[in-house]
């Protein structure tokens, strides 16, 4: 019996997605756990694994197809004892393919009424009858979706590029670093993106569009206010050094881990700041569920440290390192980046002194963390040099009052400047 491969829902809010690329072709044998496709969701570009063993009998949705409905049958596998051709014919006859709305679908055809006799028939808005090539004929090239897109837009051949990412994965910087090498064939869309003058066009990914829409809505709908304080972090740096000297093998506590811990403790100390605006109601959170902004190819994603106030620094170190690594590899589950109550965005490692971040909806606030640097300060009337770090709280004034935001920053500053209090 044919095994249907359906468009997965990779997040609770996902209704459609873009089938960015097939990594297998008709006739290929796949095993459970093999990566077979890359899908762009409203959050990120994710790899999709096969859940069964079999042979790819038919691919119904081509690479690059947008607006593929969740649950749509995108391909079928033939099990042992079945021929791929028979399975492909049977699948089409049974009309089990779910509707797919493609941007290439003729608008006039969509506007015309569908006769009742065929109203239940599926719509396949792809070139399903086009011959499928066997992608296993050549060694698989491991590259990020953004690197593949940029390479195609600039007519750069990926074979021959040495990747600098994990396990030799080709990243954007690797593509940017090589000379342009013509690709044998180009599509019409790629031809339109050929460099003209000193500029070229890059098609926006679904993730890029979602980021743009969400942050635009945040700035338009959430009345932001900003509060900035400077934290002296010499005690924190000394505490981190001492903790790492005593930590078990494999544990390395970062400054960011300590910032997350301090933010979590402050949210529990000032629960009025641990909220989100929901129209008729304000949601009050019992735990400090902190999302940390992680830069990935083509955008960013915010994996969540659930109940961060209940985790010690060693546990936080392990959790944050794991989340960040899997976020960059597109391996996060939906429940690991959806929800949360507060966000931290740290650009200090890039040397940024101070900035104000846009609130990550529906969170009530986001903390922008700058670089720790030596600055002249006055202590007890005397001029001294200390390591200071500027942080800016962006808060949603619908849910968080100015005084509440100030009390939260005061609590956060207290934990950072006296890190021993984080252990109480």
C-alpha positions, -999 to +999 in steps of 0.1 A: +000+000+000+014+034-009+027+056+019+016+092+016+040+120+025+021+150+037+030+186+042+038+187+079+026+214+104+059+225+119+044+251+142+010+255+158+003+286+136+014+271+103-014+267+077+007+268+046+044+266+037+069+267+009+084+234-003+118+249-008+137+219-021+135+181-026+166+162-016+153+130-032+138+122-066+115+096-081+130+062-079+152+069-049+151+045-019+147+063+014+149+050+050+131+062+080+150+092+093+165+103+060+162+140+052+140+142+021+130+179+018+135+214+031+104+234+040+101+271+047+076+277+075+064+310+090+093+306+115+123+291+098+136+267+072+134+232+085+146+198+072+119+171+069+127+135+075+110+104+061+090+084+087+090+052+066+112+031+044+103+028+008+110+041-028+098+075-039+071+067-064+058+101-073+064+137-063+033+159-066+046+192-054+077+207-071+106+224-054+099+261-049+062+258-047+046+283-023+014+282-003+013+244+001-015+236+025-007+217+057-018+181+052-014+182+014+000+150+000+033+161-015+047+127-025+041+089-022+064+060-013+062+025-026+067-002+000+086-034-006+068-056-031+053-026-049+065-010-081+069+028-082+050+032-114+019+012-102+018+032-069+021+065-088-009+055-111-030+043-082-023+074-061-036+096-089-066+075-096-076+075-059-074+113-059-059+114-025-037+145-032-048+175-010-054+209-026-024+231-032-027+268-041+002+279-062+012+314-071+015+302-107-022+291-108-042+309-134-063+336-117-091+333-143-094+295-137-097+302-100-125+327-106-145+303-127-171+281-109-163+245-105-189+221-119-206+200-092-196+168-109-159+176-103-162+198-072-145+171-050-116+165-073-082+176-061-063+205-075-026+198-082-010+232-089+024+217-099+040+202-129+033+167-116+037+151-150+072+165-155+099+139-156+116+135-122+154+133-121+173+111-097+190+135-073+211+106-059+230+104-092+254+130-078+268+133-042+245+154-021+258+189-014+252+201+021+243+238+021+219+261+040+187+271+022+200+307+021+233+297+006+215+277-021+192+306-029+220+332-031+241+308-052+213+303-077+206+341-079+242+348-086+248+318-108+274+303-085+279+265-087+279+249-053+300+220-062+336+229-056+328+252-027+343+242+006+318+247+034+328+263+067+297+252+086+292+221+107+302+189+089+313+209+058+279+226+054+280+255+029+269+288+044+262+322+030+297+335+038+312+306+017+291+316-013+300+353-009+337+344-008+339+326-042+341+340-077+310+336-099+309+303-118+281+299-144+255+272-139+247+252-170+209+260-170+189+287-154+152+292-148+133+323-158+131+334-122+169+331-119+174+350-151+154+379-137+177+379-107+209+382-127+230+410-114+222+443-130+247+471-124+258+470-088+226+453-074+207+421-077+173+408-064+170+380-038+135+365-034+123+369+002+118+336+020+087+328+039+106+334+072+119+368+060+083+378+051+070+366+085+096+385+104+088+417+084+051+413+091+054+405+128+078+433+136+058+458+115+026+448+134+045+450+167+057+486+161+023+497+148+001+480+174+023+479+206+031+513+221+068+508+229+086+527+256+123+523+264+143+523+296+181+521+298+204+514+327+242+507+329+252+476+349+287+472+364+296+436+357+330+431+372+316+410+400+296+390+375+327+383+354+347+372+385+318+350+395+316+334+361+354+327+361+351+310+395+321+290+385+337+277+353+368+268+372+347+245+395+322+233+368+320+197+356+337+188+323+317+201+294+300+229+313+309+264+303+288+292+317+285+322+295+277+358+303+245+354+284+235+325+307+240+347+337+219+375+320+191+350+313+192+339+349+191+375+362+162+384+338+143+353+350+148+361+387+137+397+380+105+386+363+096+365+393+105+394+416+084+418+396+056+396+382+037+426+368+064+428+341+060+391+332+028+396+311+014+399+276-014+419+262-044+399+247-070+426+240-097+420+266-073+404+289-037+406+302-020+372+305+000+368+337+028+341+335+037+320+365+071+312+351+099+331+334+097+315+299+125+334+282+130+334+245+166+341+233+172+356+199+195+334+178+207+346+144+204+320+116+208+322+078+182+345+064+168+358+097+165+349+134+146+325+156+138+327+193+140+293+211+126+294+246+141+285+279+110+273+298+108+281+335+143+297+334+140+307+371+140+270+381+173+263+363+207+267+378+236+283+358+250+249+348+217+237+336+211+269+317+245+266+301+235+232+287+200+242+276+210+274+258+240+258+240+217+230+228+189+253+217+213+276+198+230+248+180+198+231+169+183+265+160+211+271+135+207+236+121+169+239+117+164+211+142+140+227+167+106+213+174+076+237+172+071+238+209+107+250+214+102+283+196+065+291+201+052+310+231+072+324+260+067+355+281+099+376+275+127+380+251+165+387+254+185+400+224+222+401+230+244+419+204+272+426+228+294+399+212+293+421+180+307+451+199+273+470+199+273+494+229+236+500+231+204+495+211+167+493+214+149+461+202+115+457+188+091+437+210+086+401+199+048+397+199+029+387+220+056+392+247+053+422+269+089+431+268+124+425+253+158+433+268+185+445+244+219+437+258+250+457+248+287+449+251+306+450+284+334+475+282+357+494+305+343+529+313+351+557+337+326+557+366+323+575+399+323+554+430+318+571+464+329+604+449+360+590+433+367+584+396+374+548+388+374+524+358+349+495+357+334+471+332+299+484+324+272+470+302+242+490+289+208+473+287+176+487+273+141+474+281+115+478+254+081+473+269+045+472+257+028+501+274-006+485+271+004+458+296+035+472+314+035+506+331+066+528+332+071+523+369+068+486+366+094+486+338+117+507+360+112+483+390+120+453+368+152+470+355+162+478+391+157+442+401+177+430+370+205+454+377+207+442+413+210+405+403+237+413+377+258+435+399+255+411+429+254+377+412+256+358+445+219+369+450+210+348+420+218+317+440+196+325+469 
